[in-house]
Amino acid sequence: MDTKRIRDALGEQFEHQHRRLVFWHDPDREFEEVVGELALDGVSLLRLDEQPALEVKVRLEQEDPRGRYLLYAPFEPPAPHQDWLLDIRLYSASFSADRASMLLAELGLTQQALRRHLADRAKFFASRERLERLKKLISPADTGIDIDRKIIAVLARADQPELFNILISLFDAVPDGNLDAPPPAWAELEKYGVQPALWTLVASHFGYRDETPSLKNLLIRLLVSDFDNACHAPLPEGLRHLTLSRQGTANAVNCLAQWRDSSTRGASYEALSAAVADAIKLEQHLGPLAMADLVDVKTFLVVEQAVARRLRDRVLETAATIKPEVVRDIASRRQNGYWATPGLADTRTAPRRALHAVYQALQAAAELFALRNEHAGTQTPPDASALFSAYTGSLYRFDQHYRHFCEAADDAESRDWDILKALREQIEQTYGNGFLADLALAWNRHLENGLLKLWRLDSVPNQQAFYEREVAPVLAKAPDRRVFVIISDAFRYEAAQELAALLNGKYRFTAELSAQLGVLPSYTALGMAALLSHRVLAYDEGGTIRLDGLPCASLEQRSKVLEAVQGVAVKAEDLMAMKKDEGRAFVKPFRVVYIYHNQVDAVGDSAATEDHTFAAVRKAIDELCDLVGKVVDSLNGNHVLITADHGFLFQETPLGQVDKSSLGNKPPGTVLAKKRYLLGRNLPEDDKAYHGSTATTAGAEGDMEFWVPKGANRFHFVGGSRFVHGGAMPQEIAVPVIRVQHVKDGGKAEKTKSRTVGVSVLGSNFKVTTNRHRFQLIQTEAVGGRVKPLTLKAAIYDGDNPVTNVETLTFDSTSEDMNQWKKTLSLTLEGRHFDSKRVYQLILRDAETRVEEARFDVTIDLAFSNDF
């Protein structure tokens, strides 16, 4: 209440009418909280409910006969024959406040007819704090129902005084997701008499009416109607009686979309939607519905789980004829939805990371099956060079898709989601017994037909010539040239392809990938030595490798070898830890800097950690990308080479005896025996192994020979057995080389800028004539290289306010087929009146940055009214 108005009115009595005593009876106690705040000059407050009447009489007439007093009584005046102060009352003044009129003025309301309405809400207005909060929401033209709605918003502590926000606030406050427990504000709504107004508002917006309405029953109908709206089949009969009218459903869709889109109230939605799903026995009703019927439903986690399982079943059932773009579209739609998006928190009631990983695994599985189908029945390349080129051209994608599947499936299973078990078995069959076995057979033929004796491939350089081929020519161009060589232990070709694509998406970077024929056996000591500058690579009597007579096993020894070319060796983690000035000072004296990175081999080559091999590959890709950025941005590295000592073989399924080429006893002359190779001198022939010479396969001087098992087999299973290297499979000896350059030229640099793919809306003169409207959106080019995917949030807006649900779509198609670029946007209008002459906007915003990408004018001319 505005105390100034009361103070002025009382001031009129005391100052201008020269009253000494003023009686103020307030039987409804409307002003009890205000009276103590008045602080009238020279006027004392006496509360007649706190002091005896005789004491008051003595004070006013004997102790202080000239003092001015406001005599406040929170009760009706007593009857004359019971009034001890009657004689004083007769010569004093009386005061009363018309609270309703004063409220009307203080709230700035223009309708005098609201006085009775405000008087009926007297209990609410007794609090100055509540009144002040309400004043911020009131508009001059508000009606009685508007005032009640805003009173409810104050009591519910809603952000905005709109019904959707009020309901979300009430539901959000339900304790522990208990459908039968009212929110704390519910009792206040009853206390202040506005519960009936809330149900009137609910009836007008949602068409929900009940003899005994409840928040629980309302929520059930909101959620079931939202489910019905998105489902592409008739709702199961057992749920139909729980739906709202067409307008009510439209408003339910928008209300729940706002709730799900709230960054602070998602937890309550997850808990309550789960409680509703349980209450209506939703799982029992999903049986007849196909995946296609449910693909756009976001209402319940139970539906998300059903879609994931059914998509898995489709991948399994259609593996022989699978269309990965269909699986990718469904998975992408679900990952853009509420339950599987990585953009929201991962919780017990919304296991988003697990679900996202499931869909990632399903996409990778579809790609792997499609690749298998594509190559089924194709002719084996006629020679080793052609098969090697086929591997580095496309066959490496078997390894890549398999890794992507296992990486995602492992992530999902680590979060207690094991729905991929049957699919994993099929993937293992396709990759292990299919691709790996077939590749091994084909590659073995070439090894046996002369490749092992020559170890040369047309147009494929050998690893031991790396320095002379890749580093020396750059240094020779100018005395100030510096080359950085990053060597990542066991970083195989398929991972390098992913890294190169990532680097090619960075501004001012260009990355070119090629392959070299790795040394054999493909083990660390030999591979690392082959990459260093040297004239002579040789084994000493004990089997230690020396370069030009120098040992090269440790970091310090490699630095000593590199001194001949003004070079140095450093660990990747040590270089990354250096500050910019420290790093520049470190590299300044050198023209060649060899940087050793070890993530994949460090994890894979241990029985305790080999389970995490593919996670290590992911980490290696990220670390190498950061390392290149450090070299280029902080150390002024213009010429960067990324390579490896060897690759690796890895299968998640534990191996059996069939995968073992048992050696029995080591042959005489053995120097070193590992899972995939054996080194020695004067080795005999053996039908379980290929026998070769390091002089041929690594240019090594001396008489060191080797055995490697045939195909993907192991000699023994000591320690870990699933991660191996040392043999001659393409995954081990197709060693990547990535040439990274820092582009400084302005024109060329401009071409290296990455951008998100463009998106447009098909059609023109957009006119919406039904509550639910579909727009066709299309990306303007294929995604790839420096054209990045784009995730949009889209809705129709009236000014700054959406009048539809806000939908999320990702445009990430890499296909050249324009039909794969299209996405359907389905929007549901709020159930209210729309001006057919007004122009609304369809707005597309970047989901991450909220930057507006495009907007299109839309008219809304609904053919029929949406009365309940």
KOLDRENLO-511153 format. One line per 2 residues: for each residue x, z, y of C-alpha. Coordinates in pm, whole numbers, plus 50000, padded with zeros to 5 digits. Layout:
N
X/Z/Y; ...
% end
This chain:
868
50000/50000/50000; 50115/49923/50352
50178/50273/50491; 50210/50131/50844
49840/50054/50855; 49752/50411/50751
50008/50557/50991; 49866/50353/51279
49509/50456/51198; 49604/50825/51185
49813/50786/51496; 49501/50664/51675
49330/50993/51580; 49614/51226/51678
49763/51050/51980; 49485/50861/52148
49184/51072/52051; 49391/51390/52083
49274/51537/51758; 49461/51845/51642
49321/51857/51290; 49224/51560/51071
49063/51596/50725; 49135/51320/50468
48943/51334/50142; 49066/51095/49870
48858/51171/49556; 49000/50872/49363
49355/50980/49447; 49427/50624/49562
49666/50740/49831; 49820/51041/49665
50159/50869/49625; 50150/50740/49983
50048/51046/50182; 50385/51216/50149
50563/50910/50291; 50370/50893/50621
50597/51122/50830; 50374/51137/51141
50553/51267/51452; 50456/51627/51528
50200/51634/51250; 50228/51863/50946
50080/51778/50608; 49873/52035/50426
49741/51959/50077; 49417/52144/50023
49465/52125/49645; 49788/52320/49669
49699/52602/49915; 49404/52847/49910
49137/52779/50172; 49164/53128/50323
49540/53086/50366; 49481/52750/50535
49219/52904/50764; 49454/53186/50871
49734/52939/50939; 49527/52699/51145
49342/52956/51357; 49579/53252/51384
49936/53167/51291; 49953/52818/51449
49640/52758/51660; 49804/52472/51856
49979/52284/51574; 49860/51940/51457
49775/51902/51088; 49671/51632/50844
49460/51807/50580; 49474/51594/50262
49235/51670/49976; 49239/51458/49655
48875/51551/49586; 48527/51516/49734
48434/51743/50031; 48274/52064/49900
47908/52147/49961; 47853/52327/50294
47762/52655/50128; 48087/52643/49930
48312/52518/50210; 48542/52794/50340
48665/52555/50608; 48324/52436/50728
48360/52580/51079; 48699/52414/51121
48567/52086/50977; 48288/52081/51238
48527/52074/51534; 48790/51854/51362
48809/51480/51283; 48778/51311/50942
48969/51009/50816; 48908/50766/50529
49104/50457/50424; 48929/50144/50298
49190/50077/50032; 49049/49746/49922
49051/49605/50275; 49400/49734/50335
49519/49582/50007; 49358/49251/50096
49549/49244/50422; 49877/49365/50275
49870/49106/49997; 49788/48832/50247
49472/48728/50062; 49212/48530/50255
48894/48585/50051; 48703/48896/50159
48500/48874/49840; 48805/49001/49653
48765/49353/49798; 48556/49469/49501
48800/49305/49258; 49092/49491/49415
48898/49815/49418; 48842/49782/49044
49222/49761/49000; 49285/50079/49198
49489/50243/48922; 49734/49956/48918
49777/49969/49297; 49849/50342/49295
50217/50260/49238; 50419/50130/49530
50673/49978/49285; 50402/49778/49103
50248/49669/49432; 50580/49543/49568
50644/49340/49253; 50297/49189/49274
50335/49099/49642; 50621/48864/49552
50387/48664/49327; 50063/48653/49529
49951/48342/49719; 49688/48352/49998
49436/48136/49811; 49455/48331/49483
49128/48403/49306; 49039/48708/49102
49166/48558/48777; 49487/48454/48955
49541/48812/49070; 49478/48943/48721
49720/48691/48572; 49989/48808/48813
49911/49173/48748; 49957/49099/48377
50286/48924/48457; 50405/49236/48639
50306/49463/48351; 50458/49229/48090
50770/49187/48304; 50743/48811/48277
50990/48591/48464; 50710/48378/48603
50338/48455/48645; 50231/48161/48428
50037/48220/48109; 50298/48060/47880
50570/48285/48022; 50344/48591/48006
50265/48533/47640; 50630/48470/47555
50722/48795/47731; 50457/48987/47537
50559/48836/47203; 50926/48889/47282
50859/49261/47321; 50690/49301/46982
50899/49564/46801; 51113/49438/46511
50908/49121/46460; 50617/49333/46329
50301/49127/46370; 50084/49437/46359
50278/49630/46624; 50168/49565/46985
50429/49528/47259; 50480/49829/47485
50302/49657/47775; 49986/49615/47570
49876/49973/47637; 49934/49921/48011
49716/49610/48010; 49441/49821/47861
49506/50115/48097; 49479/49897/48406
49181/49701/48280; 49330/49351/48258
49315/49284/47882; 48979/49103/47921
49135/48882/48189; 49420/48791/47952
49176/48680/47683; 48983/48479/47942
49307/48300/48034; 49393/48246/47666
49048/48100/47602; 49076/47860/47896
49425/47739/47794; 49411/47746/47415
49042/47760/47325; 49105/48077/47127
48800/48303/47116; 48728/48589/46879
48498/48888/46871; 48808/49104/46829
49095/48894/46963; 49451/49003/46887
49799/48885/46968; 49870/48851/46596
49581/48609/46535; 49663/48418/46853
50027/48375/46746; 49924/48253/46402
49707/47985/46560; 49973/47882/46808
50232/47834/46535; 50002/47661/46286
49881/47424/46560; 50241/47344/46657
50315/47271/46291; 50005/47052/46267
50100/46858/46580; 50443/46761/46444
50342/46703/46082; 50288/46337/45990
50026/46415/45727; 49693/46600/45730
49744/46973/45737; 49693/47142/45398
49333/47251/45362; 49424/47618/45341
49568/47608/45695; 49321/47387/45881
49093/47673/45987; 49387/47828/46173
49436/47542/46419; 49329/47517/46781
49143/47238/46961; 49325/46929/47082
49392/47075/47427; 49475/47412/47278
49725/47247/47043; 49884/47057/47332
49936/47380/47521; 50056/47559/47206
50323/47289/47159; 50448/47332/47514
50431/47710/47511; 50631/47739/47188
50879/47475/47307; 50947/47692/47612
50992/47995/47387; 51235/47816/47157
51423/47681/47458; 51479/48029/47601
51839/48143/47569; 51738/48511/47577
51420/48519/47369; 51508/48311/47067
51557/48613/46841; 51194/48718/46878
51074/48366/46798; 51284/48359/46483
51158/48697/46364; 50791/48639/46446
50776/48283/46313; 50922/48412/45986
50657/48685/45979; 50381/48431/46040
50517/48197/45771; 50503/48487/45530
50156/48593/45643; 50003/48247/45593
50199/48192/45267; 50344/47874/45411
50572/47792/45119; 50270/47758/44891
50124/47493/45122; 50436/47274/45157
50430/47135/44803; 50213/46825/44868
50398/46734/45188; 50680/46479/45167
51003/46504/45364; 50886/46223/45590
50580/46433/45677; 50794/46729/45782
51088/46557/45949; 50973/46638/46305
50843/46991/46243; 51047/47261/46416
50805/47551/46391; 50934/47743/46090
51267/47807/45920; 51087/47762/45587
51016/47400/45685; 51381/47347/45780
51488/47471/45439; 51235/47240/45270
51358/46937/45468; 51721/47014/45379
51639/47042/45008; 51432/46724/45008
51697/46530/45194; 51949/46649/44934
51715/46528/44659; 51679/46190/44829
52057/46152/44853; 52086/46229/44481
51794/46012/44372; 51891/45707/44579
52270/45732/44542; 52294/45387/44383
52107/45217/44668; 52155/45464/44949
52133/45367/45315; 52355/45614/45500
52205/45528/45837; 51868/45663/45719
52024/45990/45602; 52226/46008/45923
51914/45961/46136; 51721/46237/45957
52017/46474/45957; 52083/46408/46326
51721/46477/46416; 51732/46806/46230
52067/46901/46387; 51914/46838/46728
51622/47061/46637; 51588/47434/46676
51714/47566/46344; 52031/47362/46284
52175/47307/46630; 52523/47452/46687
52431/47507/47051; 52234/47825/46976
52343/48154/46824; 52387/48180/46449
52181/48474/46321; 52044/48619/46000
51699/48483/46082; 51838/48148/46198
52145/48051/45988; 52224/47755/46211
52587/47704/46113; 52496/47691/45746
52212/47446/45807; 52425/47231/46035
52694/47224/45767; 52439/47125/45501
52333/46824/45706; 52697/46733/45771
52761/46744/45397; 52458/46527/45324
52575/46264/45572; 52923/46262/45420
52776/46234/45070; 52562/45938/45175
52866/45767/45326; 53069/45827/45008
52797/45690/44780; 52750/45387/45007
53124/45320/45003; 53122/45346/44623
52833/45099/44606; 53007/44863/44846
53318/44845/44627; 53141/44849/44291
53222/44535/44097; 53473/44407/44352
53788/44250/44220; 54100/44466/44206
54365/44344/44454; 54611/44116/44269
54935/44283/44373; 55072/44614/44499
55094/44501/44862; 54730/44396/44863
54617/44722/44702; 54824/44928/44947
54668/44732/45235; 54323/44784/45085
54389/45158/45075; 54510/45181/45436
54238/44938/45547; 53926/45095/45394
53977/45277/45064; 54123/45580/45242
53764/45647/45353; 53688/45771/44999
53935/46053/45061; 53800/46109/45413
53431/46123/45315; 53516/46347/45020
53706/46581/45251; 53423/46584/45504
53170/46664/45231; 53379/46943/45080
53461/47089/45420; 53093/47107/45517
52973/47218/45174; 53235/47494/45164
53121/47610/45508; 52757/47620/45396
52836/47800/45071; 53053/48055/45250
52733/48149/45433; 52540/48193/45106
52374/47850/45111; 52422/47697/44766
52163/47417/44773; 52441/47157/44742
52555/47257/44393; 52397/46963/44209
52511/46720/44477; 52863/46860/44465
52879/46784/44093; 52778/46423/44161
53030/46394/44444; 53307/46521/44216
53211/46263/43955; 53207/45984/44212
53537/46081/44369; 53736/46211/44073
53615/46017/43771; 53523/45718/43983
53746/45643/44278; 54059/45839/44185
54058/45730/43822; 54000/45363/43909
54262/45370/44184; 54511/45533/43948
54455/45267/43682; 54496/44983/43927
54800/45137/44097; 54960/45222/43761
54950/44856/43663; 55146/44764/43973
55395/45044/43917; 55452/44924/43562
55471/44559/43668; 55777/44604/43884
55688/44810/44194; 55871/45119/44064
56187/44914/44007; 56179/44760/44356
55988/45010/44574; 55925/44748/44837
55596/44613/44973; 55543/44308/45191
55499/44406/45558; 55521/44778/45477
55839/44952/45598; 56008/45218/45387
56011/45578/45503; 56390/45618/45490
56423/45355/45765; 56193/45549/45999
56453/45652/46256; 56617/45311/46285
56281/45137/46302; 56074/45370/46526
56312/45587/46730; 56638/45400/46789
56480/45089/46953; 56300/45305/47212
56619/45492/47301; 56810/45166/47329
56587/45037/47608; 56719/45279/47870
56954/45580/47885; 56680/45807/48019
56436/45741/47737; 56325/46040/47530
56132/46030/47204; 55930/46315/47057
55879/46300/46679; 55610/46529/46536
55632/46574/46159; 55335/46747/45998
55398/46856/45641; 55157/46689/45393
54952/46523/45667; 54809/46230/45474
54690/45892/45595; 54315/45954/45605
54363/46261/45826; 54599/46065/46051
54329/45802/46097; 54094/46072/46225
54363/46210/46455; 54441/45865/46595
54073/45809/46674; 54062/46147/46848
54371/46069/47056; 54234/45727/47149
53942/45904/47309; 54168/46092/47553
54234/45977/47907; 54571/45806/47956
54646/45817/47583; 54678/45527/47343
54738/45582/46974; 54829/45318/46717
54821/45397/46345; 55024/45227/46073
55165/45325/45734; 55505/45335/45573
55594/45348/45204; 55697/45705/45136
55997/45806/44933; 55952/45891/44567
55926/46161/44445; 55701/46246/44741
55823/46598/44801; 55917/46781/45119
56297/46798/45104; 56333/46425/45038
56058/46318/45277; 56190/46528/45564
56544/46403/45507; 56431/46040/45502
56279/46076/45850; 56596/46203/46016
56869/45986/46164; 57130/45907/45901
57358/45645/45756; 57389/45799/45410
57133/46003/45219; 57278/46157/44904
57223/46429/44643; 57509/46665/44569
57583/46799/44224; 57331/47084/44260
57050/46854/44368; 57071/46940/44739
57012/46652/44980; 57276/46578/45242
57264/46339/45533; 57603/46195/45625
57751/46491/45439; 57541/46754/45619
57272/46973/45460; 56925/46926/45611
56689/47176/45448; 56647/47427/45733
56547/47382/46097; 56896/47471/46213
57052/47223/45970; 56822/46946/46094
56922/47022/46452; 57284/46984/46345
57205/46644/46191; 57028/46537/46511
57326/46629/46730; 57471/46288/46645
57185/46123/46836; 57159/46386/47111
56864/46547/46938; 56719/46885/46849
56468/47028/46599; 56201/47287/46690
55898/47443/46525; 55562/47337/46666
55446/47695/46718; 55764/47780/46911
55723/47481/47141; 55353/47555/47198
55442/47911/47298; 55674/47791/47575
55547/47778/47932; 55575/47446/48113
55903/47519/48293; 56051/47680/47983
55954/47380/47769; 56097/47130/48016
56422/47322/48034; 56440/47328/47654
56401/46951/47605; 56602/46842/47910
56942/46810/47734; 56802/46601/47450
56689/46243/47400; 56531/46308/47061
56308/46606/46988; 56188/46656/46630
55889/46894/46618; 55800/47039/46278
55438/47131/46212; 55324/47296/45890
54958/47369/45834; 54833/47165/45539
55124/47224/45302; 55152/47591/45399
54791/47649/45290; 54754/47396/45007
55077/47464/44826; 54985/47820/44734
54757/47929/44453; 54615/48204/44675
54506/47969/44953; 54468/47618/44808
54089/47662/44819; 54121/47623/45196
54311/47294/45190; 54047/47091/45370
53993/47362/45631; 54370/47343/45687
54346/46966/45740; 54079/47021/46006
54297/47282/46174; 54600/47052/46154
54411/46770/46328; 54311/47004/46609
54659/47155/46641; 54831/46816/46645
54594/46693/46913; 54679/46999/47124
55050/46953/47050; 55046/46593/47170
54866/46706/47485; 55136/46967/47546
55417/46712/47499; 55257/46453/47725
55110/46675/47996; 55370/46952/48017
55691/46792/47892; 55646/46442/48037
55659/46287/47693; 55589/45916/47726
55685/45821/47370; 55544/46034/47090
55553/45960/46718; 55348/46151/46461
55431/46120/46094; 55460/46321/45771
55702/46384/45490; 55436/46297/45228
55063/46313/45162; 54876/46500/44892
54613/46490/44621; 54337/46750/44614
54016/46800/44419; 53787/47099/44453
53693/47096/44085; 53942/47293/43874
54141/47061/43651; 54130/47055/43271
54375/46972/42996; 54284/46604/43025
54450/46608/43369; 54772/46750/43228
55071/46546/43111; 55240/46826/42922
55619/46806/42921; 55685/47036/42634
56053/47109/42690; 56238/46987/42997
56469/46700/42911; 56847/46747/42926
56984/46687/43275; 56682/46836/43457
56769/46971/43803; 56422/47054/43935
56077/47050/43770; 55751/47073/43969
55381/46996/43908; 55406/46631/44011
55772/46542/43965; 56094/46619/43781
56443/46549/43913; 56751/46513/43696
57030/46294/43576; 57042/46064/43277
56674/46127/43208; 56526/45963/42897
56211/45752/42891; 55880/45929/42820
55537/45777/42763; 55374/46051/42973
55576/45978/43285; 55716/45705/43504
56095/45704/43515; 56272/45592/43831
56580/45625/44049; 56598/45780/44396
56854/45516/44485; 56567/45265/44464
56284/45475/44603; 56471/45662/44880
56799/45475/44930; 56981/45785/44800
57338/45760/44692; 57431/45910/44359
57264/45902/44022; 56959/46125/44078
56661/46012/43871; 56303/46135/43847
55990/46150/43641; 55643/46141/43795
55323/46174/43587; 55101/45876/43547
54796/45850/43770; 54682/46178/43924
54797/46399/43637; 55013/46711/43659
55303/46811/43438; 55190/47173/43434
54942/47406/43604; 55175/47685/43714
55037/47838/44035; 54784/47622/44218
54701/47295/44049; 54441/47125/44268
54670/47059/44566; 54973/46854/44463
55222/46597/44583; 55540/46446/44452
55384/46157/44263; 55327/45792/44340
54952/45775/44417; 54865/45604/44749
54738/45936/44889; 55091/46073/44846
55308/45780/44947; 55100/45603/45216
55275/45800/45491; 55114/45763/45836
55291/45677/46159; 55099/45723/46483
55259/45584/46798; 55124/45764/47104
55195/45643/47453; 55117/45800/47787
54962/45529/48006; 55073/45564/48369
54981/45226/48512; 54667/45265/48725
54481/44966/48589; 54567/45034/48229
54499/45404/48268; 54152/45330/48398
54076/45153/48073; 54161/45467/47877
53886/45672/48037; 53625/45784/47789
53253/45781/47870; 52931/45867/47702
52719/45588/47565; 52447/45455/47795
52081/45508/47708; 51773/45328/47834
51400/45330/47765; 51244/45018/47619
50959/44874/47823; 50844/44911/48184
50547/45040/48385; 50521/45346/48165
50163/45468/48137; 50055/45764/47926
49693/45751/47811; 49688/46009/47531
49802/46369/47499; 50083/46264/47268
50298/45968/47366; 50596/45801/47205
50878/45636/47400; 51139/45409/47245
51491/45489/47365; 51798/45279/47285
52170/45323/47336; 52326/45032/47521
52633/44983/47298; 52794/45106/46979
52971/45440/46982; 53341/45430/46900
53685/45457/47055; 53636/45568/47410
53255/45539/47400; 53136/45885/47302
52801/46002/47161; 52546/46145/47401
52293/46422/47337; 51999/46420/47576
51717/46656/47664; 51411/46458/47767
51068/46544/47907; 50806/46428/48157
50826/46626/48481; 50598/46698/48773
50855/46772/49039; 51086/47035/48890
50843/47147/48621; 50813/46987/48277
50457/46897/48179; 50554/46819/47820
50774/46973/47556; 51148/46914/47610
51297/46719/47319; 51663/46674/47217
51802/46344/47086; 52156/46236/46999
52272/45876/47036; 52577/45831/46814
52535/45508/46619; 52861/45327/46546
52679/45030/46395; 52684/44686/46552
52321/44644/46446; 52107/44709/46755
51819/44823/46535; 52030/45128/46452
52057/45217/46821; 51690/45306/46868
51538/45655/46873; 51174/45761/46909
51091/46029/47166; 50759/46203/47100
50620/46411/47389; 50301/46617/47405
50133/46672/47743; 50012/47014/47849
49636/47048/47812; 49540/47028/48180
49420/46785/48443; 49657/46507/48550
49616/46297/48861; 49607/45933/48754
49729/45829/49101; 50026/46061/49100
50371/45945/48985; 50546/46167/48730
50899/46119/48595; 51045/46084/48249
51386/46250/48298; 51684/46225/48061
51952/46492/48105; 52283/46551/47929
52212/46842/47694; 52552/47001/47756
52606/46954/48130; 52239/46917/48238
52351/46619/48446; 52070/46370/48494
52145/46045/48312; 51830/45853/48405
51472/45888/48522; 51172/45659/48495
50838/45667/48679; 50539/45748/48462
50166/45749/48535; 49931/45969/48333
49576/45842/48294; 49408/46019/48006
49112/45824/47878; 48908/46134/47790
48891/46481/47934; 49031/46758/47723
48743/47004/47741; 48718/47256/47461
% end
